[in-house]
């Protein structure tokens, strides 16, 4: 498979010869990445090919049950989601179709409290995302949201409003999910 570089919309415009001068470097980088992928040292390249049927089933079973999806996570657990959401949905939260997405990537108590005051716990699903299962900020916010749900819905019903995405086998969040019977999905190995 060849690489085609379309430089027509580059700002400032570059001369074709200048862009062409990078052909060898681009081909070399591409070949290196392909070899590293084949050797298994770049597992994130295969994310688009992973089996997501369990996630799709979970989403289908809950479709229409929630008006708000709150994702708790920071750094890599929130940035990709924010980028995809900005690209595919409206930049105006009031115009978002349900379920509305809120990514809480900050532990500021005023921000957390304001969000909790604006949500209906009966119509809110919380996805806690931490690769390690031990990220202090995410786990702290999880404890606040879990208590909020339990205080308003009861411990048993609160579990229906929580889902976790974390390491497949280790970390505090994986242990909590297992011990409490929370739905849980794994961040694939080799994904930072």
C-alpha positions as YAML, in Angstrom:
chain: A
units: angstrom
residues:
- id: 1
  name: UNK
  ca: [0.00, 0.00, 0.00]
- id: 2
  name: UNK
  ca: [1.42, 3.36, -0.98]
- id: 3
  name: UNK
  ca: [1.20, 6.65, 0.83]
- id: 4
  name: UNK
  ca: [-0.36, 9.61, -0.91]
- id: 5
  name: UNK
  ca: [0.22, 13.08, 0.50]
- id: 6
  name: UNK
  ca: [-2.29, 15.74, -0.46]
- id: 7
  name: UNK
  ca: [-0.61, 19.07, 0.24]
- id: 8
  name: UNK
  ca: [-3.06, 21.29, -1.65]
- id: 9
  name: UNK
  ca: [-4.68, 22.71, 1.50]
- id: 10
  name: UNK
  ca: [-1.54, 23.24, 3.54]
- id: 11
  name: UNK
  ca: [-1.19, 26.70, 5.03]
- id: 12
  name: UNK
  ca: [1.03, 28.31, 4.06]
- id: 13
  name: UNK
  ca: [1.07, 26.57, 0.68]
- id: 14
  name: UNK
  ca: [4.24, 24.62, 0.03]
- id: 15
  name: UNK
  ca: [5.91, 24.05, -3.26]
- id: 16
  name: UNK
  ca: [5.29, 20.58, -4.65]
- id: 17
  name: UNK
  ca: [9.05, 19.96, -4.82]
- id: 18
  name: UNK
  ca: [9.44, 20.72, -1.09]
- id: 19
  name: UNK
  ca: [6.67, 18.31, -0.17]
- id: 20
  name: UNK
  ca: [8.04, 15.73, -2.59]
- id: 21
  name: UNK
  ca: [11.43, 15.95, -0.87]
- id: 22
  name: UNK
  ca: [9.87, 14.20, 2.15]
- id: 23
  name: UNK
  ca: [8.66, 11.17, 0.14]
- id: 24
  name: UNK
  ca: [11.58, 8.98, 1.19]
- id: 25
  name: UNK
  ca: [11.31, 9.94, 4.86]
- id: 26
  name: UNK
  ca: [7.53, 9.35, 4.88]
- id: 27
  name: UNK
  ca: [7.98, 5.94, 3.23]
- id: 28
  name: UNK
  ca: [10.68, 5.03, 5.73]
- id: 29
  name: UNK
  ca: [8.53, 6.01, 8.72]
- id: 30
  name: UNK
  ca: [5.57, 4.11, 7.24]
- id: 31
  name: UNK
  ca: [7.69, 0.98, 6.72]
- id: 32
  name: UNK
  ca: [9.05, 1.22, 10.27]
- id: 33
  name: UNK
  ca: [5.55, 1.53, 11.75]
- id: 34
  name: UNK
  ca: [4.30, -1.39, 9.65]
- id: 35
  name: UNK
  ca: [7.20, -3.57, 10.83]
- id: 36
  name: UNK
  ca: [6.66, -2.61, 14.47]
- id: 37
  name: UNK
  ca: [2.94, -3.32, 14.15]
- id: 38
  name: UNK
  ca: [3.61, -6.72, 12.60]
- id: 39
  name: UNK
  ca: [6.03, -7.50, 15.46]
- id: 40
  name: UNK
  ca: [3.29, -6.69, 17.98]
- id: 41
  name: UNK
  ca: [4.99, -3.68, 19.54]
- id: 42
  name: UNK
  ca: [2.21, -1.23, 18.59]
- id: 43
  name: UNK
  ca: [-0.99, -2.90, 19.85]
- id: 44
  name: UNK
  ca: [-3.01, 0.32, 19.71]
- id: 45
  name: UNK
  ca: [-2.96, 0.07, 15.91]
- id: 46
  name: UNK
  ca: [-5.35, -2.84, 16.15]
- id: 47
  name: UNK
  ca: [-7.94, -1.07, 18.32]
- id: 48
  name: UNK
  ca: [-10.31, -0.55, 15.36]
- id: 49
  name: UNK
  ca: [-10.32, -4.33, 14.87]
- id: 50
  name: UNK
  ca: [-11.14, -5.33, 18.45]
- id: 51
  name: UNK
  ca: [-14.36, -7.14, 19.32]
- id: 52
  name: UNK
  ca: [-16.72, -4.57, 20.84]
- id: 53
  name: UNK
  ca: [-19.84, -6.73, 20.77]
- id: 54
  name: UNK
  ca: [-20.12, -6.81, 24.59]
- id: 55
  name: UNK
  ca: [-20.06, -3.00, 24.69]
- id: 56
  name: UNK
  ca: [-22.63, -2.80, 21.90]
- id: 57
  name: UNK
  ca: [-24.93, -5.25, 23.76]
- id: 58
  name: UNK
  ca: [-24.57, -3.25, 26.98]
- id: 59
  name: UNK
  ca: [-25.41, 0.00, 25.15]
- id: 60
  name: UNK
  ca: [-28.39, -1.57, 23.36]
- id: 61
  name: UNK
  ca: [-29.81, -2.94, 26.63]
- id: 62
  name: UNK
  ca: [-29.67, 0.51, 28.21]
- id: 63
  name: UNK
  ca: [-30.67, 2.62, 25.22]
- id: 64
  name: UNK
  ca: [-33.42, 5.05, 26.21]
- id: 65
  name: UNK
  ca: [-32.87, 4.54, 29.95]
- id: 66
  name: UNK
  ca: [-30.66, 7.56, 30.52]
- id: 67
  name: UNK
  ca: [-30.71, 11.24, 29.65]
- id: 68
  name: UNK
  ca: [-27.12, 11.85, 30.76]
- id: 69
  name: UNK
  ca: [-23.89, 9.92, 30.44]
- id: 70
  name: UNK
  ca: [-21.19, 11.18, 32.78]
- id: 71
  name: UNK
  ca: [-17.67, 9.95, 32.15]
- id: 72
  name: UNK
  ca: [-15.23, 10.25, 35.03]
- id: 73
  name: UNK
  ca: [-11.61, 10.17, 33.90]
- id: 74
  name: UNK
  ca: [-8.57, 12.32, 33.31]
- id: 75
  name: UNK
  ca: [-5.77, 12.46, 30.76]
- id: 76
  name: UNK
  ca: [-5.87, 9.60, 28.30]
- id: 77
  name: UNK
  ca: [-9.15, 8.41, 29.81]
- id: 78
  name: UNK
  ca: [-10.91, 11.60, 28.75]
- id: 79
  name: UNK
  ca: [-8.99, 13.36, 25.98]
- id: 80
  name: UNK
  ca: [-9.81, 10.95, 23.15]
- id: 81
  name: UNK
  ca: [-13.47, 10.94, 24.08]
- id: 82
  name: UNK
  ca: [-13.54, 14.73, 24.18]
- id: 83
  name: UNK
  ca: [-11.90, 14.92, 20.74]
- id: 84
  name: UNK
  ca: [-14.29, 12.41, 19.15]
- id: 85
  name: UNK
  ca: [-17.29, 14.07, 20.77]
- id: 86
  name: UNK
  ca: [-16.20, 17.50, 19.52]
- id: 87
  name: UNK
  ca: [-15.76, 16.13, 16.01]
- id: 88
  name: UNK
  ca: [-18.99, 14.15, 15.77]
- id: 89
  name: UNK
  ca: [-21.52, 15.98, 17.91]
- id: 90
  name: UNK
  ca: [-22.61, 19.56, 18.38]
- id: 91
  name: UNK
  ca: [-20.29, 21.93, 20.26]
- id: 92
  name: UNK
  ca: [-23.36, 23.28, 22.05]
- id: 93
  name: UNK
  ca: [-24.29, 21.07, 25.03]
- id: 94
  name: UNK
  ca: [-27.89, 22.34, 25.12]
- id: 95
  name: UNK
  ca: [-28.39, 21.03, 21.58]
- id: 96
  name: UNK
  ca: [-27.00, 17.56, 22.27]
- id: 97
  name: UNK
  ca: [-29.45, 14.71, 21.79]
- id: 98
  name: UNK
  ca: [-29.90, 12.37, 24.73]
- id: 99
  name: UNK
  ca: [-27.98, 10.88, 26.19]
- id: 100
  name: UNK
  ca: [-26.06, 14.08, 26.78]
- id: 101
  name: UNK
  ca: [-22.36, 13.51, 27.39]
- id: 102
  name: UNK
  ca: [-20.47, 15.17, 30.21]
- id: 103
  name: UNK
  ca: [-16.80, 14.36, 30.70]
- id: 104
  name: UNK
  ca: [-15.72, 15.26, 34.21]
- id: 105
  name: UNK
  ca: [-11.95, 15.43, 34.06]
- id: 106
  name: UNK
  ca: [-11.47, 17.76, 36.99]
- id: 107
  name: UNK
  ca: [-11.95, 17.20, 40.71]
- id: 108
  name: UNK
  ca: [-12.80, 20.82, 41.50]
- id: 109
  name: UNK
  ca: [-15.50, 20.52, 44.21]
- id: 110
  name: UNK
  ca: [-17.54, 23.42, 42.82]
- id: 111
  name: UNK
  ca: [-17.58, 21.82, 39.35]
- id: 112
  name: UNK
  ca: [-18.49, 18.39, 40.75]
- id: 113
  name: UNK
  ca: [-21.19, 19.80, 43.04]
- id: 114
  name: UNK
  ca: [-22.67, 21.92, 40.24]
- id: 115
  name: UNK
  ca: [-22.88, 18.92, 37.95]
- id: 116
  name: UNK
  ca: [-24.48, 16.73, 40.60]
- id: 117
  name: UNK
  ca: [-27.06, 19.46, 41.24]
- id: 118
  name: UNK
  ca: [-27.97, 19.53, 37.54]
- id: 119
  name: UNK
  ca: [-28.39, 15.77, 37.08]
- id: 120
  name: UNK
  ca: [-31.32, 13.49, 37.77]
- id: 121
  name: UNK
  ca: [-29.79, 10.37, 39.35]
- id: 122
  name: UNK
  ca: [-32.64, 8.20, 38.01]
- id: 123
  name: UNK
  ca: [-31.71, 9.18, 34.43]
- id: 124
  name: UNK
  ca: [-27.89, 9.30, 34.75]
- id: 125
  name: UNK
  ca: [-25.34, 6.65, 33.81]
- id: 126
  name: UNK
  ca: [-21.78, 7.07, 35.11]
- id: 127
  name: UNK
  ca: [-18.83, 5.46, 33.31]
- id: 128
  name: UNK
  ca: [-15.65, 5.50, 35.41]
- id: 129
  name: UNK
  ca: [-12.56, 5.20, 33.23]
- id: 130
  name: UNK
  ca: [-9.04, 4.64, 34.53]
- id: 131
  name: UNK
  ca: [-6.57, 2.35, 32.75]
- id: 132
  name: UNK
  ca: [-4.68, 1.53, 35.92]
- id: 133
  name: UNK
  ca: [-7.77, 1.36, 38.08]
- id: 134
  name: UNK
  ca: [-5.94, 3.44, 40.66]
- id: 135
  name: UNK
  ca: [-5.95, 7.04, 39.37]
- id: 136
  name: UNK
  ca: [-6.51, 9.07, 42.54]
- id: 137
  name: UNK
  ca: [-8.54, 11.88, 40.96]
- id: 138
  name: UNK
  ca: [-10.84, 9.53, 39.07]
- id: 139
  name: UNK
  ca: [-11.30, 7.21, 42.04]
- id: 140
  name: UNK
  ca: [-12.09, 10.17, 44.32]
- id: 141
  name: UNK
  ca: [-14.75, 11.43, 41.93]
- id: 142
  name: UNK
  ca: [-16.10, 7.89, 41.57]
- id: 143
  name: UNK
  ca: [-16.59, 7.67, 45.34]
- id: 144
  name: UNK
  ca: [-18.50, 10.97, 45.32]
- id: 145
  name: UNK
  ca: [-20.76, 9.86, 42.44]
- id: 146
  name: UNK
  ca: [-21.34, 6.41, 43.93]
- id: 147
  name: UNK
  ca: [-22.38, 7.95, 47.25]
- id: 148
  name: UNK
  ca: [-24.64, 10.43, 45.41]
- id: 149
  name: UNK
  ca: [-26.35, 7.60, 43.53]
- id: 150
  name: UNK
  ca: [-26.66, 5.39, 46.63]
- id: 151
  name: UNK
  ca: [-28.10, 8.22, 48.74]
- id: 152
  name: UNK
  ca: [-30.76, 8.95, 46.14]
- id: 153
  name: UNK
  ca: [-31.50, 5.52, 44.67]
- id: 154
  name: UNK
  ca: [-30.30, 2.98, 47.24]
- id: 155
  name: UNK
  ca: [-27.20, 0.79, 46.98]
- id: 156
  name: UNK
  ca: [-28.76, -1.89, 44.79]
- id: 157
  name: UNK
  ca: [-30.31, 0.52, 42.26]
- id: 158
  name: UNK
  ca: [-27.16, 2.65, 42.18]
- id: 159
  name: UNK
  ca: [-25.27, -0.28, 40.62]
- id: 160
  name: UNK
  ca: [-27.54, -0.04, 37.57]
- id: 161
  name: UNK
  ca: [-26.20, 3.49, 37.02]
- id: 162
  name: UNK
  ca: [-22.50, 2.64, 37.17]
- id: 163
  name: UNK
  ca: [-20.18, 1.06, 34.62]
- id: 164
  name: UNK
  ca: [-16.40, 0.91, 34.71]
- id: 165
  name: UNK
  ca: [-13.71, 0.77, 32.06]
- id: 166
  name: UNK
  ca: [-10.33, -0.26, 33.46]
- id: 167
  name: UNK
  ca: [-7.53, -2.79, 33.38]
- id: 168
  name: UNK
  ca: [-8.72, -6.33, 32.66]
- id: 169
  name: UNK
  ca: [-7.33, -7.84, 35.84]
- id: 170
  name: UNK
  ca: [-5.72, -5.41, 38.26]
- id: 171
  name: UNK
  ca: [-6.28, -2.14, 40.10]
- id: 172
  name: UNK
  ca: [-8.70, -0.93, 42.76]
- id: 173
  name: UNK
  ca: [-11.46, -0.18, 40.25]
- id: 174
  name: UNK
  ca: [-11.36, -3.71, 38.80]
- id: 175
  name: UNK
  ca: [-11.61, -5.12, 42.34]
- id: 176
  name: UNK
  ca: [-14.56, -2.86, 43.18]
- id: 177
  name: UNK
  ca: [-16.32, -3.82, 39.94]
- id: 178
  name: UNK
  ca: [-15.81, -7.52, 40.67]
- id: 179
  name: UNK
  ca: [-16.78, -7.29, 44.34]
- id: 180
  name: UNK
  ca: [-19.88, -5.17, 43.69]
- id: 181
  name: UNK
  ca: [-20.97, -6.82, 40.44]
- id: 182
  name: UNK
  ca: [-20.64, -3.66, 38.36]
- id: 183
  name: UNK
  ca: [-20.61, -3.95, 34.58]
- id: 184
  name: UNK
  ca: [-16.99, -3.62, 33.51]
- id: 185
  name: UNK
  ca: [-15.08, -3.31, 30.29]
- id: 186
  name: UNK
  ca: [-11.35, -3.65, 29.80]
- id: 187
  name: UNK
  ca: [-8.90, -1.16, 28.41]
- id: 188
  name: UNK
  ca: [-6.92, -3.40, 26.05]
- id: 189
  name: UNK
  ca: [-3.37, -4.29, 27.00]
- id: 190
  name: UNK
  ca: [-0.75, -2.15, 25.36]
- id: 191
  name: UNK
  ca: [-2.97, 0.91, 25.21]
- id: 192
  name: UNK
  ca: [-1.59, 3.81, 27.23]
...
